[in-house]
Amino acid sequence: MQISSLTIPLSFVHNMLAGAKRKMSPQEIEALVEQAGISLSLFEQPAARVTREQFVRLYERIAVTTGDEMLGLWSRPIRSGTLKYLGLSLLDAPTLLVALYRFTRFWNLLLDDYQFEFSKEDQLVTIALKPLTTDLRPIVFGHELMLKLTHGVVSWLIGKRIPIEAIGFGFERPAHFSEYANLFPGPITFDQEYTFLTFSDEQLLKGFQRSKMELIRFVRSAPDDWIFVTFDHNVISTRLRRFLAQRKSFDLTLDEAADVLFMSSRSLTRKLSKEGTTFQSIKDEMRRDLAIEQLVKTRDSISQIASKVGFENLPSFHRAFNSWTGSTPNAYRRITIQRSAK
């Protein structure tokens, strides 16, 4: 049983489609959405979520259809093959620092409305996405995607997730902010003058070795490997999620979890609070994601799924699922079946 899968709020899908809407008709976009296995009926449910696989398939279909690897999110199309040649330009860099500098230079040849600024000060390296005019309104997913790409590429080069010292976004805090804990491993601020991320230069002074074949595999798996990387920082919430996934059960109590993590329940609660979450929230998020995945990917009965995600009776599962998605499990599955039958 896979418990560590990820579901994505529909707000991310809406934001991803922002660039495609510039180039495609509503009918063309609807066709791509359904080809990705996402029912159009879900767009009528504000709390709906899609699976990670559905999200990635939609990204891939938009990229192929538009001929733009960044989905029309920037004023100039990023043609097919760009990410491959970007990677090739980095492979012979002596350190991550040099590779990151080349990364910014490469993008500055392609972006018309923004400039990637590379700066180093006080043992910190900052990559800033600065608008070239004052009237630019940032496309949220474009900025999220560019920071994910930057971090994903640098982490792939060294073979581990590079810690981020600070992240800032040049837009207001979005409605899907709670999802950022799964996407960005560092302290986040909003309403900044521009979007940026900062690394410790100590992390970037290391050499690396990557082959062309490894690069090709990395590019072929895009965007999955650099959007949905799982961060191995030793934060309590990550350790708790990992243990729950290994346990393959959701009947763990707060006291039991605290014992496993070698701390008191009060200390666990306090540490999770500092990370912006709670013990129950983590369990609910993991149960929600598994329930949605099972509804979409299997034909197990609703009662079987309820049992898998830790509910002793169907009414409790129905109430929880409705609070998570705004829908009943049966209605969510019916939408999926209707989409598949088309």
C-alpha positions in Angstrom: 0.0 0.0 0.0 1.4 3.3 -1.1 0.7 6.0 1.5 3.3 8.7 0.6 1.6 9.7 -2.7 0.6 13.3 -3.1 -2.6 15.0 -4.3 -2.7 18.5 -5.7 -5.4 21.1 -5.0 -7.4 22.3 -8.0 -6.0 25.8 -7.5 -2.6 24.5 -8.8 -4.3 23.2 -11.9 -6.1 26.6 -12.5 -2.7 28.4 -12.1 -1.0 25.9 -14.4 -3.5 26.6 -17.1 -2.9 30.4 -17.0 -0.3 30.3 -19.8 -2.2 27.8 -21.9 -5.3 30.1 -21.9 -3.2 32.7 -23.8 -2.7 30.3 -26.7 -5.6 27.8 -26.7 -9.3 27.9 -26.9 -11.4 26.7 -23.9 -12.5 23.7 -25.9 -8.8 22.7 -26.6 -7.9 23.1 -22.9 -10.9 21.0 -21.8 -9.8 18.2 -24.2 -6.3 18.2 -22.6 -7.7 18.2 -19.1 -9.8 15.1 -19.9 -6.9 13.4 -21.7 -5.0 13.8 -18.4 -7.7 11.9 -16.6 -9.2 14.9 -14.8 -13.0 15.3 -14.9 -14.2 18.7 -15.9 -16.8 18.3 -13.2 -14.1 18.7 -10.6 -13.7 22.3 -11.6 -17.2 22.9 -10.0 -15.8 21.8 -6.6 -13.5 24.4 -5.1 -12.0 21.9 -2.6 -11.4 19.2 -5.2 -7.9 17.6 -5.6 -6.2 15.7 -8.4 -3.5 13.0 -8.1 0.1 13.8 -8.7 0.0 11.6 -11.9 -2.9 13.5 -13.3 -1.2 16.8 -12.7 2.0 15.7 -14.4 0.1 14.2 -17.4 -1.7 17.5 -17.9 1.6 19.4 -17.7 3.1 17.1 -20.3 0.1 17.4 -22.7 0.1 21.2 -22.5 3.8 21.3 -23.2 3.5 19.0 -26.2 0.4 20.8 -27.6 1.8 24.3 -27.2 5.4 23.4 -28.1 6.4 25.3 -24.9 8.2 23.5 -22.1 7.1 26.2 -19.6 3.4 26.1 -20.7 3.1 29.6 -22.1 3.8 31.1 -18.7 6.4 33.5 -20.1 6.0 36.0 -23.0 8.4 34.0 -25.2 7.8 30.3 -25.7 10.4 27.9 -24.2 10.8 25.5 -27.1 11.0 21.8 -26.9 14.5 20.7 -26.1 15.4 23.8 -24.1 15.7 22.1 -20.8 18.0 19.4 -22.3 20.4 22.0 -23.6 20.2 23.9 -20.4 21.3 20.8 -18.6 24.1 20.1 -21.1 25.5 23.6 -20.4 25.9 22.7 -16.7 27.5 19.3 -16.8 31.1 20.4 -17.1 30.8 23.1 -14.4 33.5 22.6 -11.7 31.1 23.4 -8.8 27.4 23.9 -8.1 28.1 27.6 -7.8 29.4 27.9 -11.3 26.5 25.7 -12.6 24.0 28.0 -10.9 25.6 31.1 -12.4 25.4 29.4 -15.9 21.8 28.5 -15.1 20.8 32.2 -14.6 22.8 33.3 -17.7 21.0 30.7 -19.8 17.6 31.9 -18.8 18.5 35.5 -19.3 18.9 34.6 -23.0 15.3 33.4 -23.1 13.2 35.6 -20.8 12.0 39.0 -22.2 10.1 40.4 -19.2 12.3 39.1 -16.4 15.9 38.9 -15.5 17.5 36.2 -13.4 20.0 38.0 -11.1 22.8 36.1 -9.4 24.3 37.7 -6.3 26.7 36.5 -3.5 27.0 38.3 -0.2 27.8 37.3 3.4 28.2 33.6 2.5 24.7 33.5 0.9 23.9 33.2 -2.8 20.6 34.6 -4.0 18.9 34.0 -7.3 16.3 36.7 -7.9 13.7 36.8 -10.7 13.3 40.5 -11.2 10.8 42.1 -13.5 12.2 44.4 -16.2 9.2 46.7 -16.1 7.1 48.0 -13.2 3.7 47.0 -14.7 4.2 43.3 -14.8 1.7 41.2 -13.0 3.3 37.9 -11.9 1.8 34.6 -13.0 1.8 32.7 -9.8 2.5 29.2 -11.2 5.3 30.6 -13.4 7.2 31.9 -10.4 6.5 28.8 -8.4 7.7 26.6 -11.3 10.9 28.6 -11.9 11.9 28.3 -8.3 11.1 24.6 -8.3 13.2 24.2 -11.5 16.1 26.1 -10.0 16.1 24.0 -6.8 15.4 20.8 -8.6 18.3 21.1 -11.1 20.8 22.0 -8.4 19.7 19.2 -6.2 19.8 16.7 -9.1 23.3 17.7 -10.0 24.7 17.0 -6.5 22.4 14.0 -5.9 20.7 15.3 -2.8 18.2 17.9 -1.8 20.0 21.2 -1.3 18.7 23.2 1.7 17.2 26.6 1.0 18.0 29.4 3.4 15.1 31.7 2.3 12.3 31.9 -0.3 10.4 35.1 -1.3 7.6 35.5 -3.8 6.7 38.7 -5.6 2.9 38.1 -5.1 0.5 37.9 -2.1 0.1 34.8 -0.1 -2.0 32.4 -2.2 -5.0 30.4 -1.1 -3.1 27.2 -1.5 -0.3 28.3 0.8 -0.7 25.2 3.1 0.6 23.1 0.2 3.9 24.9 0.1 5.2 22.8 3.0 5.3 19.9 0.5 7.0 21.9 -2.2 9.5 24.4 -0.8 11.9 23.4 2.0 12.7 26.7 3.6 11.2 29.8 5.3 8.8 31.6 2.9 7.7 35.2 2.6 5.2 36.9 0.3 4.5 40.4 -1.1 8.2 40.8 -1.9 9.5 43.3 -4.4 10.5 40.2 -6.5 10.7 36.4 -6.4 13.9 34.9 -5.1 15.6 32.0 -3.3 18.8 31.9 -1.3 21.3 29.2 -0.7 24.3 28.9 1.6 27.4 29.2 -0.5 28.9 26.3 1.5 26.3 24.1 -0.2 27.3 25.3 -3.6 31.1 25.0 -3.4 31.0 21.3 -4.0 31.8 19.5 -7.3 29.6 17.0 -9.0 29.6 14.4 -11.7 26.6 13.8 -14.0 26.6 12.0 -17.4 24.6 12.9 -20.5 22.6 9.7 -20.2 21.6 10.7 -16.6 20.6 14.1 -17.9 18.4 12.6 -20.6 16.6 10.5 -18.0 16.2 13.5 -15.8 14.7 15.6 -18.6 12.4 12.8 -19.7 10.9 12.5 -16.2 10.2 16.3 -16.1 8.4 17.9 -14.5 7.8 15.1 -11.9 11.3 14.9 -10.5 11.8 18.6 -9.9 8.3 19.7 -8.9 7.5 16.9 -6.5 10.9 16.1 -5.0 10.6 14.9 -1.4 12.8 16.8 0.9 14.9 14.8 3.3 15.5 17.5 5.9 15.3 16.3 9.4 12.2 18.2 10.3 9.7 16.5 12.7 6.8 16.5 10.3 8.9 14.8 7.6 10.0 12.1 10.1 6.4 11.6 11.2 5.2 11.2 7.6 7.9 8.8 6.9 7.1 6.7 9.9 3.4 6.6 9.1 4.2 5.6 5.5 6.4 2.7 6.7 3.8 1.7 9.3 1.1 1.5 6.6 -1.5 2.3 9.2 -3.2 5.4 10.6 -4.2 4.2 14.1 -1.1 5.7 15.7 -1.9 8.0 18.7 -0.1 11.2 19.5 1.6 9.5 22.6 2.7 6.6 20.4 4.1 8.9 17.8 6.0 10.9 20.4 7.5 7.7 21.8 8.7 6.7 18.3 10.3 10.1 17.8 11.9 9.9 21.3 10.1 12.9 22.8 7.1 13.8 24.9 3.7 14.4 23.3 3.9 18.0 24.5 7.3 18.5 22.8 6.0 16.8 19.6 3.0 19.1 19.5 5.1 22.2 20.1 7.6 21.2 17.4 4.9 20.5 14.8 3.3 23.8 15.7 6.5 25.6 14.8 6.5 23.8 11.5 2.9 25.1 10.9 1.1 21.8 11.3 -0.4 19.4 13.8 -0.3 15.6 14.4 -3.9 15.2 13.3 -3.4 17.4 10.2 -0.6 15.2 9.0 -2.6 12.0 9.5 -5.6 13.6 7.8 -3.5 14.8 4.8 -2.0 11.4 4.3 -5.4 9.6 4.6 -7.0 12.1 2.2 -4.3 11.6 -0.4 -4.5 7.8 -0.2 -8.3 7.8 -0.3 -8.4 10.0 -3.5 -5.7 7.8 -5.1 -7.6 4.7 -4.3 -10.9 6.1 -5.7 -9.2 7.2 -8.9 -6.9 4.2 -9.5 -8.8 1.2 -8.1 -12.2 -0.3 -8.1 -12.1 -1.2 -4.4 -15.4 -0.7 -2.6 -15.9 2.5 -0.6 -15.9 0.5 2.6 -12.5 -1.2 1.7 -11.0 2.2 1.0 -12.4 3.6 4.3 -10.8 0.7 6.1 -7.4 1.3 4.3 -7.3 4.9 5.4 -8.1 4.1 9.0 -11.9 4.6 9.5 -13.9 2.1 11.4 -17.2 3.0 9.8 -18.5 4.5 6.6 -20.4 7.5 8.0 -17.1 8.8 9.6 -15.3 8.3 6.4 -18.0 10.1 4.4 -17.9 13.1 6.8 -14.1 13.3 6.7 -14.0 13.0 2.9 -16.6 15.7 2.5 -14.6 18.0 4.7 -11.5 17.3 2.7 -12.9 17.7 -0.8 -16.4 19.1 -0.6 -17.7 15.8 -2.1 -18.7 12.3 -1.1 -16.5 9.4 -2.0 -19.2 8.0 -4.2 -19.7 11.3 -6.1 -15.9 11.7 -6.5 -15.6 8.2 -8.0 -18.7 8.6 -10.2 -17.1 11.7 -11.7 -14.0 9.7 -12.5 -15.9 6.8 -14.0 -18.0 9.2 -16.2 -14.8 10.8 -17.5 -13.2 7.4 -18.2 -16.2 6.3 -20.2 -16.0 9.1 -22.6 
